[in-house]
Amino acid sequence: MSMLLERSQLLEPLRDRAQQGLPIFGTCAGMILMASEICDGRDDQHALGVLDMAVARNGYGRQIDSFETDVDVAGLDTPFHAVFIRSPVVARLGPEIEPLAEVDGCPVLCRKGPVMVAAFHPELSGDDRLHRRWLSLKG
């Protein structure tokens, strides 16, 4: 994604708009892109640094290690079915980042202001509650 953003000359405009408060919902690779640090990133991989957090790419393993589980999300009355596909793992969260859901003690859904990131794919669940929640966020 960062290579495509760079090739299309969108990397810096997106970084600038994100720093100015553009609402963003980054899922899976989007979480990696929003992070300030990629623990195991490639030399040519860019992170936008929107959120003070470190992530490890494919932290849960390879494609064969992908899984689904129900997660309790702060503010939702019932669990959310989360689909993890070669998902990143949060290695560090800055003090201003609010964890909203965890799997085995590791944050998998986080937010700061109008930016929300998920280590999983909420669009694959058939449940639009997280998207509706993100749309309602204020900076």
The first five atom37 places (N, CA, C, CB, O) and aatype in JSON, in Angstrom:
{
  "aatype": [12, 15, 12, 10, 10, 6, 1, 15, 5, 10, 10, 6, 14, 10, 1, 3, 1, 0, 5, 5, 7, 10, 14, 9, 13, 7, 16, 4, 0, 7, 12, 9, 10, 12, 0, 15, 6, 9, 4, 3, 7, 1, 3, 3, 5, 8, 0, 10, 7, 19, 10, 3, 12, 0, 19, 0, 1, 2, 7, 18, 7, 1, 5, 9, 3, 15, 13, 6, 16, 3, 19, 3, 19, 0, 7, 10, 3, 16, 14, 13, 8, 0, 19, 13, 9, 1, 15, 14, 19, 19, 0, 1, 10, 7, 14, 6, 9, 6, 14, 10, 0, 6, 19, 3, 7, 4, 14, 19, 10, 4, 1, 11, 7, 14, 19, 12, 19, 0, 0, 13, 8, 14, 6, 10, 15, 7, 3, 3, 1, 10, 8, 1, 1, 17, 10, 15, 10, 11, 7],
  "atom_mask": [
    [1, 1, 1, 1, 1],
    [1, 1, 1, 1, 1],
    [1, 1, 1, 1, 1],
    [1, 1, 1, 1, 1],
    [1, 1, 1, 1, 1],
    [1, 1, 1, 1, 1],
    [1, 1, 1, 1, 1],
    [1, 1, 1, 1, 1],
    [1, 1, 1, 1, 1],
    [1, 1, 1, 1, 1],
    [1, 1, 1, 1, 1],
    [1, 1, 1, 1, 1],
    [1, 1, 1, 1, 1],
    [1, 1, 1, 1, 1],
    [1, 1, 1, 1, 1],
    [1, 1, 1, 1, 1],
    [1, 1, 1, 1, 1],
    [1, 1, 1, 1, 1],
    [1, 1, 1, 1, 1],
    [1, 1, 1, 1, 1],
    [1, 1, 1, 0, 1],
    [1, 1, 1, 1, 1],
    [1, 1, 1, 1, 1],
    [1, 1, 1, 1, 1],
    [1, 1, 1, 1, 1],
    [1, 1, 1, 0, 1],
    [1, 1, 1, 1, 1],
    [1, 1, 1, 1, 1],
    [1, 1, 1, 1, 1],
    [1, 1, 1, 0, 1],
    [1, 1, 1, 1, 1],
    [1, 1, 1, 1, 1],
    [1, 1, 1, 1, 1],
    [1, 1, 1, 1, 1],
    [1, 1, 1, 1, 1],
    [1, 1, 1, 1, 1],
    [1, 1, 1, 1, 1],
    [1, 1, 1, 1, 1],
    [1, 1, 1, 1, 1],
    [1, 1, 1, 1, 1],
    [1, 1, 1, 0, 1],
    [1, 1, 1, 1, 1],
    [1, 1, 1, 1, 1],
    [1, 1, 1, 1, 1],
    [1, 1, 1, 1, 1],
    [1, 1, 1, 1, 1],
    [1, 1, 1, 1, 1],
    [1, 1, 1, 1, 1],
    [1, 1, 1, 0, 1],
    [1, 1, 1, 1, 1],
    [1, 1, 1, 1, 1],
    [1, 1, 1, 1, 1],
    [1, 1, 1, 1, 1],
    [1, 1, 1, 1, 1],
    [1, 1, 1, 1, 1],
    [1, 1, 1, 1, 1],
    [1, 1, 1, 1, 1],
    [1, 1, 1, 1, 1],
    [1, 1, 1, 0, 1],
    [1, 1, 1, 1, 1],
    [1, 1, 1, 0, 1],
    [1, 1, 1, 1, 1],
    [1, 1, 1, 1, 1],
    [1, 1, 1, 1, 1],
    [1, 1, 1, 1, 1],
    [1, 1, 1, 1, 1],
    [1, 1, 1, 1, 1],
    [1, 1, 1, 1, 1],
    [1, 1, 1, 1, 1],
    [1, 1, 1, 1, 1],
    [1, 1, 1, 1, 1],
    [1, 1, 1, 1, 1],
    [1, 1, 1, 1, 1],
    [1, 1, 1, 1, 1],
    [1, 1, 1, 0, 1],
    [1, 1, 1, 1, 1],
    [1, 1, 1, 1, 1],
    [1, 1, 1, 1, 1],
    [1, 1, 1, 1, 1],
    [1, 1, 1, 1, 1],
    [1, 1, 1, 1, 1],
    [1, 1, 1, 1, 1],
    [1, 1, 1, 1, 1],
    [1, 1, 1, 1, 1],
    [1, 1, 1, 1, 1],
    [1, 1, 1, 1, 1],
    [1, 1, 1, 1, 1],
    [1, 1, 1, 1, 1],
    [1, 1, 1, 1, 1],
    [1, 1, 1, 1, 1],
    [1, 1, 1, 1, 1],
    [1, 1, 1, 1, 1],
    [1, 1, 1, 1, 1],
    [1, 1, 1, 0, 1],
    [1, 1, 1, 1, 1],
    [1, 1, 1, 1, 1],
    [1, 1, 1, 1, 1],
    [1, 1, 1, 1, 1],
    [1, 1, 1, 1, 1],
    [1, 1, 1, 1, 1],
    [1, 1, 1, 1, 1],
    [1, 1, 1, 1, 1],
    [1, 1, 1, 1, 1],
    [1, 1, 1, 1, 1],
    [1, 1, 1, 0, 1],
    [1, 1, 1, 1, 1],
    [1, 1, 1, 1, 1],
    [1, 1, 1, 1, 1],
    [1, 1, 1, 1, 1],
    [1, 1, 1, 1, 1],
    [1, 1, 1, 1, 1],
    [1, 1, 1, 1, 1],
    [1, 1, 1, 0, 1],
    [1, 1, 1, 1, 1],
    [1, 1, 1, 1, 1],
    [1, 1, 1, 1, 1],
    [1, 1, 1, 1, 1],
    [1, 1, 1, 1, 1],
    [1, 1, 1, 1, 1],
    [1, 1, 1, 1, 1],
    [1, 1, 1, 1, 1],
    [1, 1, 1, 1, 1],
    [1, 1, 1, 1, 1],
    [1, 1, 1, 1, 1],
    [1, 1, 1, 1, 1],
    [1, 1, 1, 0, 1],
    [1, 1, 1, 1, 1],
    [1, 1, 1, 1, 1],
    [1, 1, 1, 1, 1],
    [1, 1, 1, 1, 1],
    [1, 1, 1, 1, 1],
    [1, 1, 1, 1, 1],
    [1, 1, 1, 1, 1],
    [1, 1, 1, 1, 1],
    [1, 1, 1, 1, 1],
    [1, 1, 1, 1, 1],
    [1, 1, 1, 1, 1],
    [1, 1, 1, 1, 1],
    [1, 1, 1, 0, 1]
  ],
  "atom_positions": [
    [[0.82, -1.19, 0.0], [0.0, 0.0, 0.0], [0.86, 1.25, 0.0], [-0.93, 0.0, 1.2], [0.56, 2.22, -0.7]],
    [[1.93, 1.23, 0.78], [2.77, 2.43, 0.81], [3.45, 2.67, -0.53], [3.82, 2.31, 1.92], [3.62, 3.82, -0.93]],
    [[3.83, 1.6, -1.24], [4.42, 1.77, -2.57], [3.41, 2.37, -3.54], [4.94, 0.42, -3.1], [3.75, 3.25, -4.33]],
    [[2.17, 1.9, -3.49], [1.13, 2.45, -4.36], [0.86, 3.92, -4.04], [-0.17, 1.63, -4.23], [0.68, 4.74, -4.94]],
    [[0.84, 4.24, -2.75], [0.65, 5.63, -2.36], [1.79, 6.51, -2.86], [0.52, 5.75, -0.84], [1.58, 7.64, -3.29]],
    [[3.0, 5.97, -2.78], [4.17, 6.73, -3.24], [4.14, 6.91, -4.76], [5.47, 6.03, -2.81], [4.34, 8.01, -5.27]],
    [[3.88, 5.81, -5.47], [3.85, 5.87, -6.94], [2.77, 6.81, -7.47], [3.64, 4.48, -7.52], [2.94, 7.46, -8.5]],
    [[1.65, 6.85, -6.76], [0.54, 7.7, -7.2], [0.64, 9.12, -6.64], [-0.8, 7.08, -6.78], [-0.25, 9.94, -6.82]],
    [[1.74, 9.38, -5.95], [2.01, 10.7, -5.35], [0.94, 11.09, -4.34], [2.11, 11.77, -6.44], [0.62, 12.27, -4.19]],
    [[0.4, 10.09, -3.64], [-0.61, 10.35, -2.62], [-0.06, 10.2, -1.19], [-1.78, 9.41, -2.81], [-0.75, 10.54, -0.23]],
    [[1.16, 9.68, -1.06], [1.69, 9.42, 0.27], [1.76, 10.69, 1.12], [3.08, 8.81, 0.17], [1.2, 10.74, 2.21]],
    [[2.43, 11.72, 0.62], [2.57, 12.95, 1.4], [1.25, 13.7, 1.58], [3.58, 13.85, 0.74], [0.98, 14.19, 2.67]],
    [[0.42, 13.81, 0.53], [-0.89, 14.46, 0.76], [-1.73, 13.72, 1.8], [-1.66, 14.54, -0.55], [-2.4, 14.36, 2.62]],
    [[-1.71, 12.39, 1.77], [-2.47, 11.63, 2.76], [-1.88, 11.84, 4.16], [-2.48, 10.13, 2.41], [-2.63, 12.03, 5.12]],
    [[-0.57, 11.8, 4.28], [0.08, 12.03, 5.57], [-0.3, 13.42, 6.11], [1.63, 11.9, 5.43], [-0.63, 13.57, 7.28]],
    [[-0.24, 14.43, 5.25], [-0.58, 15.79, 5.66], [-2.03, 15.89, 6.12], [-0.33, 16.77, 4.51], [-2.32, 16.48, 7.17]],
    [[-2.94, 15.33, 5.34], [-4.37, 15.39, 5.69], [-4.65, 14.61, 6.97], [-5.24, 14.83, 4.55], [-5.46, 15.03, 7.8]],
    [[-3.99, 13.47, 7.14], [-4.17, 12.69, 8.37], [-3.69, 13.48, 9.58], [-3.41, 11.35, 8.27], [-4.35, 13.47, 10.62]],
    [[-2.56, 14.15, 9.46], [-2.04, 14.95, 10.56], [-2.95, 16.13, 10.87], [-0.63, 15.45, 10.23], [-2.95, 16.63, 12.0]],
    [[-3.73, 16.58, 9.89], [-4.67, 17.69, 10.08], [-6.02, 17.24, 10.64], [-4.89, 18.41, 8.76], [-6.9, 18.07, 10.88]],
    [[-6.18, 15.92, 10.87], [-7.41, 15.43, 11.48], [-8.38, 14.73, 10.57], [0.0, 0.0, 0.0], [-9.55, 14.56, 10.93]],
    [[-7.94, 14.32, 9.38], [-8.82, 13.58, 8.47], [-9.31, 12.3, 9.17], [-8.08, 13.23, 7.15], [-8.49, 11.53, 9.66]],
    [[-10.62, 12.07, 9.23], [-11.11, 10.82, 9.8], [-10.65, 9.63, 8.95], [-12.65, 10.84, 9.92], [-10.81, 9.65, 7.73]],
    [[-10.09, 8.62, 9.59], [-9.57, 7.45, 8.9], [-9.96, 6.21, 9.68], [-8.03, 7.53, 8.72], [-9.88, 6.19, 10.91]],
    [[-10.38, 5.16, 8.98], [-10.58, 3.85, 9.59], [-9.65, 2.89, 8.86], [-12.11, 3.38, 9.51], [-9.95, 2.46, 7.74]],
    [[-8.54, 2.56, 9.47], [-7.55, 1.67, 8.88], [-7.74, 0.25, 9.36], [0.0, 0.0, 0.0], [-7.7, -0.01, 10.56]],
    [[-7.95, -0.67, 8.42], [-8.13, -2.06, 8.81], [-6.99, -2.9, 8.28], [-9.48, -2.6, 8.29], [-6.57, -2.76, 7.13]],
    [[-6.48, -3.79, 9.13], [-5.39, -4.72, 8.83], [-4.17, -3.96, 8.3], [-5.85, -5.77, 7.8], [-3.44, -3.36, 9.1]],
    [[-3.91, -3.97, 7.01], [-2.76, -3.23, 6.48], [-2.91, -1.74, 6.73], [-2.6, -3.5, 4.99], [-1.91, -1.02, 6.82]],
    [[-4.15, -1.26, 6.85], [-4.39, 0.14, 7.18], [-3.9, 0.48, 8.57], [0.0, 0.0, 0.0], [-3.46, 1.6, 8.82]],
    [[-3.97, -0.49, 9.5], [-3.42, -0.28, 10.84], [-1.91, -0.1, 10.75], [-3.78, -1.47, 11.77], [-1.33, 0.75, 11.42]],
    [[-1.28, -0.91, 9.93], [0.17, -0.82, 9.75], [0.53, 0.54, 9.17], [0.69, -1.96, 8.82], [1.47, 1.18, 9.63]],
    [[-0.21, 0.98, 8.18], [0.04, 2.26, 7.54], [-0.13, 3.44, 8.5], [-0.87, 2.42, 6.34], [0.62, 4.41, 8.4]],
    [[-1.08, 3.38, 9.41], [-1.35, 4.47, 10.35], [-0.34, 4.53, 11.5], [-2.75, 4.34, 10.91], [-0.22, 5.56, 12.15]],
    [[0.38, 3.44, 11.75], [1.29, 3.36, 12.89], [2.49, 4.29, 12.73], [1.78, 1.94, 13.07], [2.82, 4.73, 11.62]],
    [[3.12, 4.58, 13.86], [4.34, 5.39, 13.83], [5.58, 4.51, 13.65], [4.47, 6.21, 15.11], [6.64, 5.0, 13.28]],
    [[5.42, 3.21, 13.91], [6.57, 2.3, 13.8], [6.11, 0.93, 13.32], [7.3, 2.17, 15.17], [5.13, 0.37, 13.82]],
    [[6.82, 0.39, 12.34], [6.57, -0.96, 11.85], [7.77, -1.8, 12.28], [6.35, -1.0, 10.26], [8.87, -1.62, 11.76]],
    [[7.56, -2.7, 13.21], [8.66, -3.45, 13.83], [9.46, -4.28, 12.82], [8.12, -4.36, 14.9], [10.68, -4.37, 12.92]],
    [[8.77, -4.87, 11.88], [9.43, -5.77, 10.94], [9.18, -5.35, 9.5], [8.93, -7.2, 11.15], [9.12, -6.19, 8.6]],
    [[9.05, -4.06, 9.28], [8.76, -3.55, 7.95], [9.93, -3.66, 7.0], [0.0, 0.0, 0.0], [11.08, -3.84, 7.42]],
    [[9.64, -3.55, 5.73], [10.68, -3.54, 4.71], [11.34, -2.17, 4.7], [10.1, -3.89, 3.31], [10.76, -1.2, 5.17]],
    [[12.53, -2.09, 4.16], [13.26, -0.82, 4.11], [12.51, 0.24, 3.31], [14.63, -1.04, 3.51], [12.61, 1.43, 3.62]],
    [[11.77, -0.18, 2.3], [11.05, 0.78, 1.45], [9.6, 0.98, 1.88], [11.1, 0.33, 0.01], [8.82, 1.62, 1.17]],
    [[9.22, 0.44, 3.04], [7.84, 0.55, 3.5], [7.67, 1.82, 4.34], [7.45, -0.7, 4.33], [8.49, 2.13, 5.2]],
    [[6.59, 2.54, 4.06], [6.31, 3.79, 4.76], [5.2, 3.59, 5.78], [5.94, 4.9, 3.77], [4.26, 2.82, 5.55]],
    [[5.32, 4.28, 6.89], [4.24, 4.39, 7.86], [3.89, 5.86, 7.94], [4.64, 3.8, 9.26], [4.77, 6.72, 7.92]],
    [[2.61, 6.17, 8.04], [2.19, 7.56, 8.07], [2.42, 8.22, 9.42], [0.73, 7.65, 7.72], [2.48, 9.45, 9.51]],
    [[2.57, 7.42, 10.47], [2.83, 7.99, 11.79], [1.65, 8.75, 12.36], [0.0, 0.0, 0.0], [1.84, 9.68, 13.15]],
    [[0.45, 8.38, 11.99], [-0.75, 9.05, 12.48], [-1.02, 8.69, 13.94], [-1.97, 8.69, 11.61], [-1.47, 9.53, 14.72]],
    [[-0.76, 7.45, 14.31], [-0.98, 6.98, 15.67], [0.34, 6.55, 16.3], [-1.99, 5.82, 15.69], [1.15, 5.88, 15.66]],
    [[0.55, 6.93, 17.54], [1.76, 6.56, 18.28], [1.63, 5.1, 18.72], [1.97, 7.49, 19.52], [1.2, 4.8, 19.84]],
    [[2.01, 4.22, 17.81], [1.94, 2.79, 18.1], [2.94, 2.05, 17.21], [0.5, 2.24, 17.87], [3.28, 2.5, 16.12]],
    [[3.39, 0.91, 17.71], [4.27, 0.04, 16.94], [3.5, -1.24, 16.62], [5.6, -0.28, 17.73], [2.8, -1.78, 17.48]],
    [[3.64, -1.7, 15.39], [2.96, -2.93, 14.97], [3.94, -3.87, 14.28], [1.78, -2.6, 14.03], [4.94, -3.44, 13.7]],
    [[3.62, -5.14, 14.36], [4.39, -6.16, 13.65], [3.51, -6.71, 12.53], [4.85, -7.31, 14.62], [2.41, -7.2, 12.79]],
    [[4.0, -6.64, 11.3], [3.26, -7.14, 10.15], [3.06, -8.65, 10.3], [4.0, -6.81, 8.83], [3.94, -9.35, 10.8]],
    [[1.93, -9.13, 9.86], [1.63, -10.56, 9.89], [1.96, -11.16, 11.26], [2.41, -11.3, 8.79], [2.44, -12.29, 11.35]],
    [[1.7, -10.4, 12.31], [2.08, -10.8, 13.66], [1.42, -12.08, 14.15], [0.0, 0.0, 0.0], [1.97, -12.78, 15.0]],
    [[0.26, -12.4, 13.61], [-0.42, -13.63, 14.01], [0.01, -14.82, 13.16], [-1.93, -13.45, 13.91], [-0.42, -15.95, 13.4]],
    [[0.86, -14.58, 12.17], [1.36, -15.67, 11.34], [0.98, -15.53, 9.88], [0.0, 0.0, 0.0], [0.52, -14.48, 9.44]],
    [[1.19, -16.6, 9.16], [0.95, -16.64, 7.73], [-0.53, -16.84, 7.43], [1.77, -17.74, 7.08], [-1.35, -16.9, 8.34]],
    [[-0.86, -16.94, 6.16], [-2.26, -17.11, 5.72], [-2.92, -18.29, 6.43], [-2.31, -17.32, 4.21], [-4.08, -18.2, 6.83]],
    [[-2.2, -19.38, 6.58], [-2.76, -20.58, 7.21], [-3.12, -20.34, 8.67], [-1.78, -21.74, 7.1], [-3.93, -21.07, 9.23]],
    [[-2.52, -19.32, 9.29], [-2.78, -19.0, 10.69], [-3.93, -18.02, 10.87], [-1.53, -18.45, 11.33], [-4.23, -17.63, 12.0]],
    [[-4.57, -17.6, 9.78], [-5.7, -16.69, 9.87], [-6.81, -17.35, 10.69], [-6.22, -16.3, 8.45], [-6.94, -18.58, 10.72]],
    [[-7.61, -16.52, 11.37], [-8.64, -17.07, 12.26], [-9.78, -16.07, 12.44], [-8.04, -17.43, 13.64], [-9.67, -14.9, 12.05]],
    [[-10.87, -16.56, 13.02], [-12.01, -15.73, 13.36], [-12.33, -15.94, 14.83], [-13.24, -16.07, 12.47], [-12.18, -17.04, 15.36]],
    [[-12.76, -14.86, 15.48], [-13.13, -14.95, 16.89], [-14.06, -13.81, 17.23], [-11.88, -14.93, 17.81], [-14.07, -12.79, 16.54]],
    [[-14.84, -13.97, 18.27], [-15.69, -12.89, 18.76], [-14.9, -12.07, 19.76], [-17.0, -13.44, 19.39], [-14.24, -12.62, 20.64]],
    [[-14.96, -10.75, 19.63], [-14.25, -9.85, 20.55], [-15.25, -8.92, 21.22], [-13.16, -9.04, 19.8], [-16.23, -8.47, 20.62]],
    [[-14.97, -8.64, 22.48], [-15.75, -7.65, 23.21], [-15.19, -6.28, 22.87], [-15.73, -7.91, 24.75], [-14.0, -6.03, 23.04]],
    [[-16.05, -5.4, 22.4], [-15.65, -4.05, 22.01], [-16.26, -3.06, 22.99], [-16.08, -3.73, 20.55], [-17.47, -3.09, 23.23]],
    [[-15.43, -2.2, 23.54], [-15.92, -1.16, 24.45], [-17.02, -0.36, 23.76], [-14.76, -0.22, 24.89], [-16.84, 0.13, 22.64]],
    [[-18.16, -0.24, 24.42], [-19.27, 0.52, 23.87], [-20.28, -0.28, 23.08], [0.0, 0.0, 0.0], [-21.35, 0.23, 22.75]],
    [[-19.97, -1.54, 22.76], [-20.94, -2.4, 22.06], [-21.54, -3.36, 23.07], [-20.26, -3.18, 20.88], [-20.84, -3.86, 23.95]],
    [[-22.84, -3.61, 22.95], [-23.52, -4.46, 23.93], [-23.34, -5.95, 23.7], [-24.96, -4.13, 23.94], [-23.57, -6.74, 24.62]],
    [[-22.94, -6.35, 22.5], [-22.68, -7.76, 22.22], [-21.34, -7.88, 21.49], [-23.84, -8.4, 21.37], [-20.89, -6.91, 20.88]],
    [[-20.7, -9.05, 21.56], [-19.4, -9.22, 20.89], [-19.48, -8.97, 19.38], [-18.86, -10.62, 21.15], [-20.54, -9.08, 18.77]],
    [[-18.34, -8.64, 18.82], [-18.2, -8.41, 17.39], [-17.41, -9.57, 16.81], [-17.5, -7.04, 17.09], [-16.37, -9.94, 17.35]],
    [[-17.9, -10.14, 15.71], [-17.19, -11.26, 15.07], [-16.05, -10.7, 14.21], [-18.16, -12.11, 14.2], [-16.29, -10.01, 13.22]],
    [[-14.82, -11.0, 14.6], [-13.63, -10.44, 13.95], [-12.94, -11.49, 13.09], [-12.66, -9.87, 15.0], [-12.74, -12.63, 13.52]],
    [[-12.57, -11.09, 11.88], [-11.9, -11.96, 10.92], [-10.45, -11.47, 10.78], [-12.65, -11.97, 9.52], [-10.21, -10.37, 10.28]],
    [[-9.51, -12.29, 11.2], [-8.09, -11.95, 11.18], [-7.41, -12.69, 10.03], [-7.4, -12.29, 12.54], [-7.4, -13.93, 10.01]],
    [[-6.85, -11.96, 9.08], [-6.18, -12.55, 7.92], [-4.77, -11.97, 7.85], [-6.97, -12.28, 6.6], [-4.6, -10.81, 7.49]],
    [[-3.77, -12.77, 8.2], [-2.37, -12.31, 8.22], [-2.27, -10.95, 8.93], [-1.8, -12.19, 6.77], [-1.62, -10.03, 8.45]],
    [[-2.92, -10.86, 10.06], [-3.12, -9.59, 10.74], [-1.9, -9.1, 11.49], [-4.25, -9.71, 11.68], [-1.07, -9.89, 11.94]],
    [[-1.79, -7.77, 11.62], [-0.71, -7.2, 12.43], [-0.99, -7.39, 13.91], [-0.53, -5.71, 12.11], [-2.13, -7.57, 14.33]],
    [[0.08, -7.35, 14.69], [-0.01, -7.4, 16.15], [0.53, -6.08, 16.69], [0.78, -8.62, 16.74], [1.58, -5.61, 16.26]],
    [[-0.19, -5.49, 17.62], [0.25, -4.26, 18.25], [1.35, -4.6, 19.26], [-0.94, -3.52, 18.94], [1.12, -5.35, 20.21]],
    [[2.53, -4.02, 19.05], [3.66, -4.26, 19.96], [3.76, -3.18, 21.03], [4.97, -4.32, 19.17], [4.29, -3.42, 22.12]],
    [[3.25, -1.99, 20.71], [3.32, -0.88, 21.67], [2.22, 0.11, 21.34], [4.71, -0.19, 21.65], [1.96, 0.42, 20.18]],
    [[1.57, 0.61, 22.4], [0.56, 1.66, 22.24], [1.02, 2.9, 22.98], [-0.83, 1.18, 22.76], [1.43, 2.82, 24.14]],
    [[0.95, 4.05, 22.34], [1.25, 5.3, 23.01], [0.15, 5.63, 24.01], [0.0, 0.0, 0.0], [-0.94, 5.08, 23.93]],
    [[0.43, 6.51, 24.96], [-0.52, 6.81, 26.03], [-1.81, 7.47, 25.57], [0.13, 7.7, 27.03], [-2.81, 7.42, 26.29]],
    [[-1.83, 8.08, 24.39], [-3.03, 8.75, 23.91], [-3.93, 7.83, 23.08], [-2.66, 9.95, 23.09], [-5.02, 8.23, 22.67]],
    [[-3.48, 6.62, 22.84], [-4.25, 5.68, 22.01], [-5.17, 4.87, 22.92], [-3.31, 4.73, 21.19], [-4.73, 4.29, 23.91]],
    [[-6.45, 4.85, 22.58], [-7.45, 4.13, 23.37], [-7.69, 2.74, 22.78], [-8.77, 4.94, 23.42], [-8.18, 2.62, 21.66]],
    [[-7.35, 1.68, 23.54], [-7.68, 0.34, 23.05], [-9.18, 0.08, 23.26], [-6.83, -0.74, 23.78], [-9.72, 0.34, 24.34]],
    [[-9.83, -0.42, 22.24], [-11.27, -0.67, 22.3], [-11.62, -2.16, 22.36], [-11.95, -0.05, 21.12], [-12.71, -2.52, 22.8]],
    [[-10.69, -3.0, 21.92], [-10.91, -4.46, 21.96], [-9.55, -5.14, 22.0], [-11.75, -4.95, 20.72], [-8.55, -4.61, 21.51]],
    [[-9.54, -6.34, 22.6], [-8.3, -7.1, 22.72], [-8.55, -8.57, 22.4], [-7.71, -6.96, 24.14], [-9.67, -9.07, 22.52]],
    [[-7.49, -9.24, 21.99], [-7.47, -10.7, 21.85], [-6.25, -11.17, 22.63], [-7.42, -11.16, 20.33], [-5.13, -10.77, 22.34]],
    [[-6.47, -12.02, 23.6], [-5.4, -12.54, 24.44], [-4.54, -11.42, 25.03], [-4.52, -13.5, 23.64], [-3.32, -11.54, 25.08]],
    [[-5.18, -10.34, 25.46], [-4.48, -9.23, 26.1], [-3.79, -8.27, 25.15], [0.0, 0.0, 0.0], [-3.14, -7.32, 25.6]],
    [[-3.92, -8.48, 23.85], [-3.28, -7.62, 22.85], [-4.35, -6.77, 22.16], [-2.49, -8.47, 21.81], [-5.35, -7.31, 21.69]],
    [[-4.14, -5.44, 22.09], [-5.13, -4.59, 21.42], [-5.3, -4.96, 19.95], [-4.73, -3.13, 21.54], [-4.32, -5.18, 19.24]],
    [[-6.56, -5.02, 19.51], [-6.85, -5.32, 18.11], [-7.76, -4.27, 17.47], [-7.5, -6.69, 17.99], [-7.99, -4.29, 16.26]],
    [[-8.27, -3.36, 18.29], [-9.09, -2.25, 17.81], [-8.74, -1.05, 18.69], [-10.65, -2.58, 17.87], [-8.85, -1.12, 19.92]],
    [[-8.31, 0.04, 18.06], [-7.83, 1.2, 18.8], [-8.31, 2.47, 18.13], [-6.29, 1.2, 18.91], [-8.7, 2.47, 16.96]],
    [[-8.27, 3.57, 18.91], [-8.64, 4.86, 18.31], [-7.95, 6.0, 19.01], [-10.15, 5.05, 18.34], [-7.53, 5.91, 20.16]],
    [[-7.86, 7.09, 18.26], [-7.46, 8.39, 18.8], [-8.2, 9.42, 17.96], [-5.88, 8.61, 18.76], [-7.99, 9.52, 16.75]],
    [[-9.06, 10.19, 18.6], [-9.85, 11.17, 17.86], [-10.63, 10.51, 16.74], [0.0, 0.0, 0.0], [-11.29, 9.49, 16.97]],
    [[-10.56, 11.06, 15.53], [-11.34, 10.52, 14.41], [-10.64, 9.38, 13.67], [-11.65, 11.62, 13.45], [-11.08, 8.98, 12.59]],
    [[-9.56, 8.86, 14.24], [-8.82, 7.77, 13.6], [-9.05, 6.48, 14.39], [-7.3, 8.1, 13.49], [-8.79, 6.43, 15.6]],
    [[-9.52, 5.46, 13.71], [-9.72, 4.15, 14.33], [-8.99, 3.12, 13.48], [-11.25, 3.8, 14.46], [-8.99, 3.21, 12.25]],
    [[-8.37, 2.15, 14.13], [-7.66, 1.09, 13.41], [-8.03, -0.27, 13.98], [-6.12, 1.31, 13.48], [-8.26, -0.42, 15.18]],
    [[-8.09, -1.24, 13.1], [-8.41, -2.61, 13.5], [-7.39, -3.56, 12.9], [-9.85, -3.0, 13.04], [-6.99, -3.4, 11.75]],
    [[-6.97, -4.54, 13.68], [-6.05, -5.57, 13.18], [-6.8, -6.59, 12.34], [-5.34, -6.26, 14.35], [-6.19, -7.43, 11.68]],
    [[-8.12, -6.53, 12.37], [-8.96, -7.5, 11.66], [-9.75, -6.79, 10.56], [-9.91, -8.22, 12.65], [-9.59, -5.59, 10.34]],
    [[-10.6, -7.55, 9.89], [-11.39, -7.06, 8.76], [-12.87, -6.96, 9.14], [-11.21, -7.97, 7.53], [-13.61, -7.92, 8.93]],
    [[-13.32, -5.83, 9.68], [-14.73, -5.73, 10.05], [-15.68, -5.78, 8.86], [-14.97, -4.46, 10.82], [-16.85, -6.13, 9.01]],
    [[-15.19, -5.43, 7.69], [-16.04, -5.46, 6.5], [-16.44, -6.88, 6.1], [-15.34, -4.79, 5.34], [-17.37, -7.06, 5.31]],
    [[-15.75, -7.88, 6.64], [-16.07, -9.27, 6.31], [-17.05, -9.92, 7.29], [-14.79, -10.09, 6.27], [-17.44, -11.07, 7.1]],
    [[-17.46, -9.19, 8.31], [-18.3, -9.77, 9.35], [-19.79, -9.7, 9.04], [-18.03, -9.08, 10.66], [-20.57, -10.45, 9.63]],
    [[-20.2, -8.81, 8.13], [-21.62, -8.61, 7.9], [-22.26, -7.76, 8.99], [0.0, 0.0, 0.0], [-23.49, -7.63, 9.04]],
    [[-21.46, -7.18, 9.86], [-21.9, -6.37, 11.0], [-21.34, -4.97, 10.8], [-21.43, -7.0, 12.37], [-20.12, -4.78, 10.78]],
    [[-22.21, -3.98, 10.67], [-21.73, -2.63, 10.38], [-21.56, -1.74, 11.61], [-22.68, -1.96, 9.43], [-21.37, -0.54, 11.47]],
    [[-21.62, -2.31, 12.81], [-21.55, -1.49, 14.02], [-20.24, -0.71, 14.15], [-21.74, -2.36, 15.24], [-20.25, 0.44, 14.59]],
    [[-19.12, -1.3, 13.78], [-17.85, -0.58, 13.9], [-17.77, 0.55, 12.88], [-16.67, -1.53, 13.72], [-17.25, 1.62, 13.18]],
    [[-18.26, 0.31, 11.68], [-18.27, 1.37, 10.68], [-19.19, 2.52, 11.11], [-18.72, 0.81, 9.31], [-18.84, 3.69, 10.95]],
    [[-20.36, 2.18, 11.66], [-21.26, 3.22, 12.16], [-20.62, 3.98, 13.32], [-22.6, 2.62, 12.59], [-20.76, 5.2, 13.42]],
    [[-19.93, 3.26, 14.18], [-19.25, 3.92, 15.3], [-18.18, 4.89, 14.8], [-18.62, 2.88, 16.24], [-18.08, 6.02, 15.28]],
    [[-17.38, 4.44, 13.84], [-16.34, 5.3, 13.28], [-16.97, 6.55, 12.66], [-15.5, 4.54, 12.24], [-16.45, 7.66, 12.84]],
    [[-18.05, 6.39, 11.94], [-18.71, 7.54, 11.31], [-19.2, 8.55, 12.33], [-19.87, 7.08, 10.45], [-19.35, 9.73, 12.01]],
    [[-19.46, 8.1, 13.56], [-19.97, 9.0, 14.59], [-18.87, 9.67, 15.41], [-20.88, 8.24, 15.51], [-19.16, 10.53, 16.24]],
    [[-17.61, 9.29, 15.19], [-16.49, 9.84, 15.98], [-16.28, 11.32, 15.7], [-15.2, 9.07, 15.7], [-16.42, 11.79, 14.57]],
    [[-15.94, 12.01, 16.74], [-15.54, 13.43, 16.61], [-14.06, 13.51, 16.93], [-16.39, 14.37, 17.57], [-13.54, 12.7, 17.7]],
    [[-13.38, 14.47, 16.35], [-11.95, 14.66, 16.58], [-11.57, 14.97, 17.99], [0.0, 0.0, 0.0], [-10.39, 15.15, 18.28]]
  ]
}
